[in-house]
């Protein structure tokens, strides 16, 4: 595969420890950032939808809204790629338990929110976006696969693309399988050309399965607790002075990323 070059214009981030990308920068600089609210604000959603939406949707929408706001782009015009390794684990656990116990009691609303593209559906409706949208799942390679897809779209269509990847805490017996110990969501706005809004340049090269890129000390252990936290090596580069990292995009494929910080 030829090298793909894209530019990052916005970054979004939410976890129980970090409210946004500025908090990550502060943490890596040795400071103690303020704790975020117990639930992602997801201010892009109308109040009624925000009250009804499950945590998986709120997490993805919060990260997406942060990245788009930083980029200065119009959300309605952005193509988007949403990714998650496991979707909404709490609802999946609920549906499995209900189907085993009393199938007639299954909630249509909760079933509606269980589909893998629920978050991108909420996002495009809330923002009035009619641009192309994609939902991706590649287990622990979900972020890398989504980054490759978003970068390919940005270059092929010569348009900015929003990338969002998020996973919630594991629930019920699923937690033993997924190993998700905490929620984590992130988002990037990628553009094919440099602009005054560019924060960094990414050169992407597909290769063999990667080795785990070491994380800075404050982030040690985070990657194991959530598959979407596979993005942390890249987020750390964006928060710092650049460098390179490797991310999985499939079981036997990796993506080398050389990042130059231009902010």
Secondary structure, DSSP 8 states (H G I E B T S, - for coil): ---EEEEEEEEEEEESS-SSHHHHHHHHTT-------SS---TTS-HHHHHHS-HHHHHHHHHHHHHHHHHT--GGG-EEEEE-SSS-HHHHHHHHHHHHHHGGG--HHHHHHHSTTHHHHHHHHHHT--S-EEEE--GGGHHHHHHHHHHHHHHHHTS-EEEEEEE----TTHHHHH---S-EEEEEEEESS--TT--EEEEEEEEE--------GGGTTTGGG-GGGGGHHHHHHHHTT-EEEEEEEETTEEEEEEEEE--
